[in-house]
């Protein structure tokens, strides 16, 4: 298919993630205040969307605590800058097997909970967007599996739709897009779906351009897509995604470096992405235009 460059591009900044990066850079935020401050700085630099995980403030280990999510979202909503709030719903499906000769019982690090608990912070905080990892996948670690069964995804997707929170489909391979289209066909997800193409995450889709275009060509025409790649290819994929008709994601969840030997802050990655987009002749759009494009309604948490 011919390329049709996107001329009106939104930037998502993935603020902290759930990877083991907390001790590799002093700029990876840990506490709710640090995460919120980093998200606010990213928004001021041009990010229309901030994608947030939370971490234990003391250890930096990824967390699912509701109070941490509530503090992050309240701080961002109280800020003097507007931004679309996107919370992860990817945690709670982690299995770490015991090893190749004795996989059971499962090992430390396993975090498996039900659909309602995985979405509890979404119901609590009511962001405009939350993520839905649309498939089970082996990650780089030897015995770790990110587990998202069809039944779990149908349940979580329906909960998100019923809450009025738009799922951002996280597609790590073409089969994840195949199942996402099935969820739309079944009415679990709305037809005008939003998808994030996750490139170069071991062992999902590699970040070569042939694979990327295979992913792009599997996105329905009436969907909105964004894309990112890990590490050194983060900024290259800003250009690639815009050229292919998509939007972009950058941030410390995906890449810690501004350049060789220089650790980045989130706002710097957003600023650099914005420069690339504008130098390509496109325009960086803001949060209100994103809401109009995606049919989002800015809300506050349900009173308790």
N, C-alpha and C positions, 0 to 999 in steps of 0.2 A: 504494500500500500504506500502511496506517496506520503511524505512527511508534511505535516501542517503545523508549523511552529506556533506555540502558544504566545500570544502578544500581551496577555493579562495574567500575570503569574502571582500566586501567593506562596509565601515562604512559611514552612513549619519549622520550628526549632524544637528538637528533642533534647530536653534540658539535662537529664541525668541518667535515665535508663535503669536497667536492673543488672547490668554486667558487673564484673569484678574490677571496676576501674577506679574505685574510691581511693586507692592508695597509689595510683599511677600519675595523678595530677592534683595539685592543690586547688585547681579551679572546679573540680567536680563537686557540685553542691550536695550537702548531706542533710542539714536541718531544714525544717519547713521554711524558715525565714531565708536561708541561703537559696533554696530552690525557687521560692517566690521572687526574691531579689534578682536572681539570674534570669528568670522568665520575664520579669518587668524590663530589665535591661535589653533583653533580646527583642521584646516588643518595640521598645524605643528605637532600636536599630533597624526595624523594618519587618520583623516577623509578625504575620497576621494571626498565626496559630502557635500556641505553645503546647507541647506534648509532655505530660508530666508523670513520672513515677515518684514514689517516696522511698526514703531510706531511714534506717535507724540513725538518729542524730549522733549517737556516740560511736558506733562502729562503722557506719556507712553501708551496712548490709541492707539489701533490698527488703522492703516491708510491705505489708497490706493493712497496716493499722488505720482505722477509720479516722481517728483523731488527727493523724498526720495529714491525711488527705484533706480533711476539713480545714485545717490551718492553712495549708498551701492555697486552697481555692479561695478562702476568705481573704487572704493577703493579696492575691492577684486581683480579685474583684474590687478590693478597696483601693487599688492603686490609681495613680493619676494618668494612666494610659489604658486604652481599650485594646483587648486582645481576645481571640476566640480560645476557649479553654478545651483542651483535649486530654482526657485522663486515660491511662492504660487500664485495660481489663485483662491483661495477658497473664497475670500471675495466678497461682493456685492450681496450675496444671503441670507441675514439675515432678517427674519421676527420676530418681537416681538409683539405678540398679546396683546390686551388690557385687557384680563382677561377672566375667564370662562363664565361670564354672559354678557360681552360686548366685544367680541374679536375685533370688529371694531369700530372706526378706530384703526389702528395699533399704537403701542406705541413707545416712544423714544428708540433708539437703532436699529430701523429698517433701513436696508441699502440694498435696492433692486435696481439694475441697469441692463442694458442690456448686452448681450454677448460681444459686441465690447468694452464696457467700462470695463468689468471685465477682459478683456485680453489686455487692452491698454498698461499696463506696460510691458507685455511680448513682444508685438510688438516693444516697445520702447527700451528695454534692450537686447532682444534676448539671454536669458539664454540657456544653453544646455538642461535643463529639466524644466518643470513647472508642478504643480499639477492639477489634475482634479478629484474633489470629485464626485464619480460616483453614487450619490443618495441623496434623501432628507432624513433628519433625525431629530428626536427630540433630543436635547441636555439636559444636566442636569437641566438647568434653566427651571422654570415652564412653561413659555409661549413662549420660543424661539425655532424657527425651522430653521435649515440650509436647504435652498431650492435650489434644483438642479433638475429641471424637465427634462424629456427625450429630449424635444425640445431644452432647453438651453444647455444640455450636447452635443447634436449633433452639435449645432452651435459652441460652444467653442472648442470642440474636433477637428472639421474641421479647425477652425482658427489656432489652435496650429500645426496641421499637415501641413497646407499650409505654415506656418512660418518656418517650419523645426525645431521646438522645440519639443522634445520628451515629451509627457504627462506621468507623473507618476500618475497612477490611484490610488486614495485613496479609499480603500474599508473598510467601517466600518461594513459591514455585508455581508452575502453570496449573497443577492439580488443585491448588488452593483457589485459583480463579474459577476453575470448573465448578467446585462446590459452592462458591459464593454465588455464581449464576443460578445454581439450583435453589439456594435460599431465597433469591429474588423470585424465581418461578413459583415457589411454594407460598410466597407472600410473607415470609418471615422478615425479610428486609424490603425496604421501599425500592421501587425501580430505579430512581436516580441515585445510584449507589456511589459511595466514595471509597477509593481503594488506594493503598500505599504499596508500591512495588519495592520489595526489600531485596536488594541485590548484594551479592557477595557475602552473605551470612552463611558460614559453614554449618550444615551441609545442605543448603537450599540452592537457589538459582545462582550460578556464578555471575560475576559482573562484567562479562564480555558483552559486546554490543549485539551480537547475534542473539544471545539469550535474552537480552533486554528487549529487543524488538519482538521476539516471540511472546514475551509477557505483554508488551504494549498491544500487540495485535490480537491478544485474547481479552482485552478490555472492551466491553460493549461501547458503542458510539455515544450513548446517552449517559455514561458514567463519567465521573471526574476522577482523574488519577494524579498521583504524585509519586516521586521516586527518590531513592537515595542509595548510595553505596558506602561501604565501610572504609575507614582508613584513608589511604592516600588518594583514592579515587572519589572522595566525597565531592570535591569541587568540579571534577570532570563530569560527574553525573548531574550537577546543576545544569550545565550546558546541554548534556544529552537529553535530559528530561524536557527542558524547554523546547528543544529542537523537535522532539517527538510529539509535542502537543500537551505536555504535562506541567505539573507544578513541582516544587522542590522541597526537600527536607535536609536540614543540616543540624548540627548540634553535638554536644559532648557525649550523647548516647552512642553516636556512630563513629566519632573521630576526635582524638584529643589534641591534634596538632594543627597549628596555623601554617607552619612551614617547618622544614627540617630543623630540629633543635629548639623550636619555639612552641611551647604549650599554649593552646588557645583558650579563650573565654567564649562563652556562647554568643555574646553580642558581636564579637569579632568575626565569627563564622557567618552570622547572619549578614553583617555588613559586606563581607566579601562576596557572598552569594548574590546580594542585591546589586553589587557592582557588575558581576558577570551578566546577570539578567539584563540590566540596563545597557551594557555595552553590546549586547546582542540585538538591541533595538526593541526590547520588550519593556513592559511597565510592571512594577511591583505594586500589587493592590493591597488594600488595607482590610481590617477585620470586618467592617460593615459591608464591603463589597463581597467578601467571602460568605457572609451570612445570606446575602441576597442570592448569590450563586448557588449555594447548597441548601437553601431553605431552612436556615437555622434561626432559632429564637433565643436571644440572650435571656437567661433566667438566673434567679438567686436560689439558694438551697431552700428546701422545704423547712418551714419553721418546726422546731422541736419543742 
